[in-house]
């Protein structure tokens, strides 16, 4: 059986993020496919582009975990007025707690904040 168009698009999305792997988080699971479903094409593209940019700037990052699939008000950064998508970055492909690098809050416009600037 041939892969569906959606499977091919998802594979291309994964390749464009420099091979970073989606890892399952202990809570708040999500995939790029879920983000695409819950936002418009432009916003989805900006999320993928942001992950790609961060992956290129930080070669130690091997995987990431999305905490939720919808943009929302930050519960931790109360000064951030823009809606965010929270993404944890890891230095291994398994996303183990010891490999935690940082958390990004990605905004719909593609800008982001890090907890480790």
C-alpha positions, 0 to 999 in steps of 0.5 A: 500500500502507498503512503497517504498524502498526509503521511508524505506531508508529515514526513516532509515536515519532520525532515524540515525540522532537521530530523528532530524527533517528536518525543512523548512527554510525561504530560501534555502530549502532542504532535506537529500533525495536531498543531497543523489541525488546530491552527492555520497553515501559516501559523503551522509553517512558522512553528516548523520554521522556528523548530528548524531555526532552533535546531540549526542554532543548537546542534546539541538538541536532538528531540523535542516534546510539544506540551499541548497542540493549541496556542494558549496563555502561558501559565508560567510567564504571566508577562507574555501577552501573546499566546504560546505553544510550549516545547521542551528541547532535549539532547537525546532522542528519547527525551529523558529528563536528564537530557533536558536542555530548555523550554521554548514558548513559540508564538503564532508569529514565529517569535519565541522565548526561552527559559534559558536565554 
